[in-house]
Amino acid sequence: MKSHFLFRIGHVIFFIILISSCTPHFYKAKPLEPVLLTGQNEFKLNAITDFSMSSVSAAYSPKQNFGILAGVASNHYRSSATTAGRDTIYINEYVVNPYLGAGYYKNIAPNILFEVYSGIGMYNYKNTALSYLKSMNSLNFFLQPSIGYAQNNLDAIFTLRIDYLDRNKTKIKDSVLSVNNQKRYAFLEYKDYFFLQPGITLRAGTKNFKIQFQVSESIPFSGNYRSIYGYGAQLLVFNSFKNTNKILFSFGGTVELNSLFNKKK
């Protein structure tokens, strides 16, 4: 009887943690995308995901040491629960981040490549569920230097990305926030957001196709708006555990298609 009671208590605690941890994450850092172009007329496609944010991009080198980049990252997250046959939607988030960039690359030693790309994009957030913040649109400027070891079968790259978000149109629901929610939406007091994202990418395969694994971390420049990542579980006497950093484990593939453009006639 006692063990059955403890089992039920455990279920209740787990349910509380599950519900309370399903909080919105208003900023989802996308996986890094080191370009790694090495020569004129080279064309690459890249796809990578951390199962929270997915990105697809294309890069091309119209002339030696110069590359252009275009891509889009997106995410849709939905959280709901069914009680007494009624479906309640807590979160229905959409994030879209299209971007364009250009950069410089150079071999600084045999198989050692340095590159730096910068560009502009749009970071658009929307939540169609009942929520205080309905939508938030920001301009996204980025700077992304990388240094890597690159050869036919293996790439190892260190990337340091800096993201700047300039928040513009923001739509909120007309309601009074509780004390807890005031902390949760504290980032809305700021118009500008900086994020630093270092990461390591490993790619292995053939010259024309490689699979990739990546570990990166998104770090806000200011602790004043860390709640933009969402909050963790709130349980009994414990305070809210902030997700202060966003660690990403990402997987994907990259395809080199320059051979299609350089066929001998």
C-alpha positions in Angstrom: 0.0 0.0 0.0 2.8 2.3 0.9 4.7 1.6 -2.2 1.6 2.2 -4.3 1.1 5.6 -2.6 4.7 6.6 -3.3 4.3 5.5 -6.9 1.3 7.7 -7.4 3.2 10.6 -5.7 6.0 10.1 -8.1 3.6 10.3 -11.1 2.2 13.6 -9.8 5.7 15.1 -9.3 6.7 14.0 -12.8 3.5 15.5 -14.3 4.2 18.8 -12.5 7.8 18.9 -13.9 6.6 18.1 -17.4 3.9 20.8 -17.5 6.0 23.5 -15.9 9.1 22.8 -18.1 7.0 23.2 -21.2 7.7 26.9 -21.4 8.2 29.0 -24.5 11.8 29.5 -25.8 11.6 32.8 -27.6 15.1 32.5 -29.1 16.3 29.2 -30.6 19.9 29.4 -31.7 20.4 27.6 -35.1 23.2 25.2 -35.6 26.5 26.6 -36.9 27.2 26.3 -40.6 30.9 26.6 -41.4 31.0 27.1 -45.2 34.4 25.7 -46.0 34.6 26.7 -49.7 38.1 26.1 -51.0 38.2 27.3 -54.6 36.5 29.2 -57.4 33.2 27.7 -58.8 32.8 25.4 -55.8 29.2 24.9 -54.8 28.0 23.3 -51.6 24.7 22.3 -50.0 24.5 22.0 -46.2 21.7 20.6 -44.0 21.9 20.3 -40.2 19.5 20.0 -37.3 19.6 19.7 -33.5 15.9 18.5 -33.6 14.9 21.8 -32.3 16.1 24.1 -35.0 16.9 22.9 -38.6 18.8 24.8 -41.2 19.4 24.3 -45.0 21.9 26.5 -46.9 23.8 26.8 -50.2 27.2 28.4 -50.7 29.0 29.3 -53.9 32.4 30.8 -54.8 32.2 33.0 -57.9 35.9 33.9 -57.6 38.9 32.6 -55.7 38.8 33.5 -52.0 35.3 34.9 -52.1 32.0 33.1 -51.2 28.3 33.8 -51.0 25.8 32.1 -48.7 22.0 31.8 -48.5 19.9 29.7 -46.2 16.9 29.4 -43.9 16.5 28.0 -40.4 13.1 27.0 -39.0 11.3 25.3 -36.2 7.8 24.4 -35.2 7.1 23.3 -31.6 3.7 22.3 -30.2 2.9 21.3 -26.6 -0.6 20.2 -25.6 -2.4 17.9 -23.1 -5.8 16.1 -23.2 -7.9 16.3 -20.0 -11.4 14.8 -19.9 -11.4 14.4 -23.7 -10.5 18.1 -24.2 -7.3 19.1 -26.0 -5.5 22.1 -24.5 -2.7 23.7 -26.5 -0.1 25.4 -24.3 2.5 26.3 -26.9 2.3 26.4 -30.7 5.5 28.2 -31.7 6.9 29.0 -35.2 10.4 30.3 -35.8 11.8 31.2 -39.2 15.2 32.7 -39.8 16.2 33.3 -43.5 19.6 34.9 -44.1 22.1 36.0 -46.8 25.9 36.4 -46.3 29.2 36.8 -48.0 32.7 36.0 -46.9 36.4 35.6 -47.5 38.4 32.3 -47.3 42.0 31.4 -47.6 44.3 28.4 -47.2 46.8 29.5 -44.5 48.7 26.2 -44.5 48.4 22.8 -46.2 44.8 21.6 -45.4 44.3 24.5 -43.0 41.5 26.9 -44.0 40.5 30.2 -42.5 37.2 31.9 -43.4 35.0 34.7 -42.1 31.4 35.3 -43.2 29.0 38.1 -42.3 25.5 38.8 -43.3 21.9 39.7 -42.5 18.7 37.9 -41.9 15.3 38.0 -40.3 14.4 36.3 -37.0 10.6 35.8 -36.8 8.9 34.3 -33.8 5.1 33.5 -33.5 3.0 31.6 -31.0 -0.6 30.9 -32.0 -1.6 29.4 -28.6 -2.9 31.5 -25.7 0.2 33.4 -24.7 1.4 36.9 -23.6 3.8 37.2 -26.5 2.1 36.5 -29.8 4.9 37.4 -32.2 8.3 39.1 -32.3 10.3 40.1 -35.4 14.0 41.0 -35.4 16.7 41.9 -37.8 19.6 39.5 -37.5 23.2 40.5 -38.2 25.9 37.9 -37.9 29.7 37.6 -38.0 31.1 34.0 -38.3 34.8 33.3 -38.5 36.0 29.7 -38.7 39.3 27.8 -38.9 39.4 24.3 -39.9 41.4 21.3 -41.1 39.9 20.2 -44.5 40.8 17.3 -46.7 38.9 14.8 -48.9 37.6 12.5 -46.2 37.7 14.5 -42.9 37.0 18.1 -41.8 37.4 19.5 -38.3 36.3 23.1 -37.8 36.2 25.5 -34.9 33.6 28.3 -35.4 32.8 31.4 -33.4 29.6 33.1 -34.4 28.3 36.4 -33.1 24.6 37.2 -33.6 23.0 40.6 -33.1 19.2 40.8 -33.0 17.5 44.2 -33.3 13.9 43.6 -32.1 11.3 45.5 -34.1 7.6 44.7 -34.4 6.4 42.9 -31.3 2.8 41.8 -30.6 1.7 41.1 -27.1 -1.7 40.1 -25.6 -3.3 42.8 -23.5 -3.2 41.3 -20.0 -1.5 41.8 -16.6 1.5 39.6 -16.0 1.9 37.7 -12.7 5.2 38.1 -10.8 6.6 34.9 -12.2 5.6 35.8 -15.8 7.2 39.2 -15.4 10.6 37.4 -14.9 9.8 35.1 -17.8 9.3 38.0 -20.2 12.0 40.3 -18.8 13.9 40.2 -22.1 11.1 42.3 -23.6 12.6 45.3 -21.7 15.5 45.2 -24.2 15.5 46.0 -27.9 19.0 44.7 -28.7 20.3 41.2 -28.1 23.9 39.8 -28.6 24.7 36.1 -28.6 28.1 34.4 -28.8 28.1 30.9 -30.2 31.3 28.9 -30.2 31.3 25.3 -31.6 33.2 22.4 -33.1 32.1 20.6 -36.3 33.4 17.2 -37.5 32.6 16.0 -41.0 33.6 12.6 -42.4 32.9 10.8 -45.7 34.0 11.3 -49.3 35.1 14.4 -51.2 31.6 15.0 -52.5 29.5 13.9 -49.4 30.2 14.1 -45.7 28.0 13.5 -42.7 28.5 15.9 -39.8 28.3 16.1 -36.0 28.5 19.4 -34.1 28.5 20.6 -30.5 28.0 24.4 -29.9 26.8 26.6 -27.1 24.7 29.8 -27.4 25.8 32.4 -24.7 23.9 35.7 -24.3 26.2 38.7 -23.8 24.0 40.1 -21.0 22.5 38.1 -18.1 19.6 40.6 -18.1 17.7 38.7 -20.8 18.6 35.1 -20.2 14.9 34.3 -19.8 14.7 34.5 -23.6 15.8 30.8 -23.6 12.8 29.9 -21.4 12.6 28.5 -17.9 13.0 25.1 -16.5 10.9 23.2 -13.9 9.3 25.0 -11.0 8.6 22.5 -8.2 7.4 23.0 -4.6 10.0 25.1 -2.7 12.5 25.1 -5.5 13.0 28.2 -7.5 12.9 28.4 -11.3 15.9 26.9 -13.0 16.9 29.2 -15.8 18.2 27.6 -19.0 21.0 30.2 -19.1 22.9 28.7 -22.0 21.6 26.7 -24.9 23.9 23.7 -25.7 23.3 22.2 -29.1 24.1 18.7 -30.4 23.5 18.8 -34.1 23.7 16.3 -37.0 23.5 16.6 -40.8 25.2 16.3 -44.1 27.1 18.4 -46.6 27.2 17.9 -50.4 29.8 19.3 -52.8 28.4 19.8 -56.3 31.1 21.7 -58.1 31.9 18.7 -60.3 28.4 19.3 -61.9 29.5 22.7 -63.0 33.1 21.8 -64.1 32.5 18.9 -66.4 34.8 18.8 -69.4 33.0 19.2 -72.7 
